[in-house]
């Protein structure tokens, strides 16, 4: 897991609307290594999906990437021409969207959708060979080959999601971006889906970016976790660090909001307040209005994402003078 294949540097994205400009992503920096699973976690509306789309340069007007770079194997995706980026989409970096029923074309059988994906990147591949490749992918996904010749509406939700994974895998990409991939699935199918992702990751040496608000889900697969709040990364670390030793007050609060069947608590713990208005965000930390440890500097200066022990990072002014999280004292 030493080879760095993707690096996001100081990325900011804005969306102009009638009442102002939404700062959807602010100064985000991340990297991804070969064979690694990175979990991108946060509340709805925090910028996770927008960040995922930007990796394929799919932020469309009126959205605009105002600064930063996205470097894939040494080349900046944001500076590529349309022809160059089309070669990368699907072939090198694939995306699995939240709702497979709206992502798959309802008018075409599954075989045609696999054929179009393959022939977009390898136009000289004979149809027979392309279909054989699709059948092998279905076998690996635990789907009968005859399902290849059915329409999306004839498949269950779990099968459609696996078909989307298959379409992502068919060109043997380096990276799969899975955007809330289990939202429409029940817990049993969700567990099977995570097992499948882990299996395929080992088999194909995939790098995975899992975008979700489900902390339990990301714990099952992620090596590292980046926590987003209000369009910014507020904490980054290994799964063990994030779950057992969070540094940022938002991460700490987020983990405490998860129900725990091993504890006697009768009521769910909630985080007071609301996410920030991204049209008029606070000048300092975007969590300051909800933070029980807020200081004057938090209201005035946006905190940088700084490294602490063992590579764990947090964007919090608490550690300017303290080494330990205040909830540990």
Rosetta blueprint (number, residue, H / E / L):
1 X L
2 X L
3 X L
4 X E
5 X E
6 X E
7 X E
8 X E
9 X E
10 X E
11 X E
12 X E
13 X E
14 X E
15 X E
16 X E
17 X E
18 X L
19 X L
20 X E
21 X E
22 X E
23 X E
24 X E
25 X E
26 X E
27 X E
28 X E
29 X E
30 X E
31 X E
32 X E
33 X E
34 X L
35 X L
36 X L
37 X E
38 X E
39 X E
40 X E
41 X E
42 X L
43 X L
44 X L
45 X L
46 X L
47 X L
48 X H
49 X H
50 X H
51 X H
52 X H
53 X H
54 X H
55 X H
56 X L
57 X L
58 X L
59 X L
60 X L
61 X L
62 X L
63 X E
64 X E
65 X E
66 X E
67 X E
68 X E
69 X E
70 X E
71 X E
72 X E
73 X L
74 X L
75 X E
76 X E
77 X H
78 X H
79 X H
80 X L
81 X L
82 X H
83 X H
84 X H
85 X H
86 X H
87 X H
88 X H
89 X E
90 X L
91 X L
92 X L
93 X E
94 X E
95 X E
96 X E
97 X L
98 X L
99 X L
100 X H
101 X H
102 X H
103 X H
104 X L
105 X L
106 X L
107 X L
108 X L
109 X E
110 X H
111 X H
112 X H
113 X H
114 X H
115 X H
116 X H
117 X H
118 X H
119 X H
120 X H
121 X H
122 X L
123 X L
124 X L
125 X L
126 X L
127 X H
128 X H
129 X H
130 X H
131 X H
132 X H
133 X H
134 X H
135 X H
136 X H
137 X H
138 X H
139 X H
140 X H
141 X L
142 X L
143 X L
144 X L
145 X H
146 X H
147 X H
148 X H
149 X H
150 X L
151 X E
152 X H
153 X H
154 X H
155 X L
156 X L
157 X H
158 X H
159 X H
160 X H
161 X H
162 X H
163 X H
164 X H
165 X H
166 X H
167 X H
168 X H
169 X H
170 X L
171 X L
172 X L
173 X L
174 X L
175 X E
176 X E
177 X E
178 X E
179 X E
180 X L
181 X L
182 X L
183 X L
184 X L
185 X L
186 X L
187 X H
188 X H
189 X H
190 X H
191 X H
192 X H
193 X H
194 X H
195 X H
196 X H
197 X H
198 X H
199 X H
200 X H
201 X H
202 X H
203 X H
204 X H
205 X L
206 X L
207 X E
208 X E
209 X E
210 X E
211 X E
212 X E
213 X L
214 X L
215 X H
216 X H
217 X H
218 X H
219 X H
220 X L
221 X L
222 X L
223 X L
224 X E
225 X E
226 X E
227 X E
228 X E
229 X E
230 X L
231 X L
232 X E
233 X E
234 X E
235 X E
236 X E
237 X E
238 X E
239 X H
240 X H
241 X H
242 X H
243 X H
244 X H
245 X L
246 X L
247 X L
248 X L
249 X H
250 X H
251 X H
252 X H
253 X H
254 X H
255 X H
256 X H
257 X L
258 X L
259 X L
260 X L
261 X L
262 X L
263 X L
264 X L
265 X L
266 X L
267 X L
268 X L
269 X L
270 X L
271 X L
272 X L
273 X L
274 X L
275 X L
276 X L
277 X L
278 X L
279 X L
280 X L
281 X L
282 X L
283 X L
284 X L
285 X L
286 X L
287 X L
288 X L
289 X L
290 X L
291 X L
292 X L
293 X L
294 X L
295 X L
296 X H
297 X H
298 X H
299 X H
300 X H
301 X L
302 X L
303 X L
304 X L
305 X L
306 X E
307 X E
308 X L
309 X H
310 X H
311 X H
312 X L
313 X E
314 X E
315 X L
316 X L
317 X H
318 X H
319 X H
320 X H
321 X L
322 X L
323 X L
324 X L
325 X L
326 X H
327 X H
328 X H
329 X L
